[in-house]
Amino acid sequence: MRSFSEYDPIVIALYFMSVTGIAMFCHHPAVTVIALAGGLLFYLKRNGRANARFHLFLLGLFAVLALVNPLISHNGETVLFVVNDSPVTLEALLYGLNSAAMITAVLYWLRSFTEIMTSEKLMRITGALSPKLALALSMSVRFVPMFGTQARKINDTQKTLGLYREDNVIDGVKGSLRVFDILITWALENGIITADSMEARGYGSGKRVPYTDYRFRRWDWLLLASDAVLLAVCIAAIAADGLDINFYPRIVSPGMTPLTAAGLAAYGLLVLLPVIIDTEVDIRWRLYRSAD
């Protein structure tokens, strides 16, 4: 019994790539609506009613993107009205709405992705691809807070020694440059010490194998197989032009063919997989607690 965030990071990354990839490259409004509804539902499932500012930001972004396209693009045959001798067409308006909804949906999914994929999980993915890349990335992530801490120490020491005052603009700029110079020198020396330490401990003398606590288990294979099957159905519908609509110069829809219906159903089930998994976990926990 595992929640979606507890699955193997590789499986989670492949899932998000599948969902967002189809949403970005399919122009069918039904696909966009499914992606947006699924992304919003999953985000609300994880965060509840928190982060209202994020919802307001995406709502404002959606409105801006939807209105900009018909004002700058005048393609299409159905003219709704004319503004300053520039026609506003139905096709451009619908294309703007669809594109704005697609971008909003992808942002919801990416926000959930950043919440789930911690630095440790990213190390798991990069370590599987390249152990050296994982080491370089982990060292880079480690040095970022170290630089900030060291910069504050140097700055506080400089001010304590009375080498510059913040109330004087010129003196403050000179002091900041001095702090930056000292920080760069410290970073170079620290890099040399790290390289010498790694060489002394035998780094590069043999094959490097990354350490990870994650192992592929039955749930991971099951989710990966489900993702692959549903993605294959969606790709088959995309290859047959069943999940694409042409907006220009006129709206041309492939209609609701059996393959299109299968593709939409498969994508709908695909975007609901995390919600289904987390809901099942919640129900089981409630049953266990009620049994106690």
Residue, then its C-alpha position, 0 to 999 in steps of 0.5 A: m500500500r503506497s501512495f503515488s509519491e512513494y513509487d520509484p522516481i523513474v516511474i514517476a518521471l516517466y508518468f509525468m513525461s507521458v501526461t504532459g507530452i500528450a497534452m503539449f503535442c495534441h491540439h484536441p480540445a478534449v485532450t486539453v480539458i482532460a489534462l487540465a481537469g486531471g492536473l487540477l484534481f491531482y493538485l487539489k488532492r495533494n494540497g487541498r485548498a492551500n496556495a490560493r495565490f497559485h490558482l489566481f496566478l494561473l487563472g490570470l495567465f489563462a485569461v491573458l493568453a486566451l485574449v492575446n492570441p485573437l488580438i495578434s493572430h488574424n487567421g481564420e475565416t469566421v470574422l466575429f468583429v473588427v478592432n482598429d481594422s484588425p479582424v478578430t476571428l472565431e478560429a483564433l479565439l478558440y485556438g487561444l483558449n485551447s492553447a491557454a488551457m494547455i499551458t495552464a494544465v501543464l503548469y499544474w502538472l509541473r507544480s505537482f512534479t516539483e512537489i513530489m520529485t525531491s533532490e534525492k529522487l532526482m539523484r536516483i534518476t540521474g544516477a541511473l543515467s550516469p553516476k558521474l552526472a549524479l555526483a556532479l549534480s549532488m555536489s552542485v546542489r550542496f555548494v549552493p547553500m554553502f556559498g550563501t552561508q560563506a558569503r554571509k560569514i565574510n560579509d559579517t566579518q568585513k562589517t565587524l572589522g569596520l572595512y565598509r559601511e552600508d550607509n555609504v553607497i560607494d563604500g558599500v559597493k567596494g565592500s560588496l566587491r571585496v566580499f565577492d572576491i574573497l568568496i571566489t577565492w574560497a570557492l576555488e580553494n575549496g574545489i582544489i581541496t575537494a578534488d585532492s580528497m577525492e583523488a586520495r580516496g581512490y575516485g576514478s580508479g574503478k567503476r562507480v556505482p550509485y547508491t540508492d534506497y529505491r528498488f523496483r517492486r511489484w507496484d512500480w512494474l504495475l504502474l509502469a505497465s499501465d502507463a505503457v499500455l495507456l500511452a500506446v493507445c494514445i499514440a495509436a490514436i495520435a498516429a491516426d490523426g484522431l486526437d488532433i484538430n486543425f484550427y486554421p483556416r477553418i476548424v476541421s475535426p476528425g470526428m468521434t471515431p472508435l480510435t478517437a474515443a479509445g484514445l480519449a478514454a485511455y488518456g482520461l484514465l492515464v491522468l487519473l491514475p495518481v488520484i486513484i492510487d492515493t484515493e485507494v490508499d486513503i480508503r485503506w487507511r480509514l478501514y484500518r483505523s476503523a478496524d482498530 
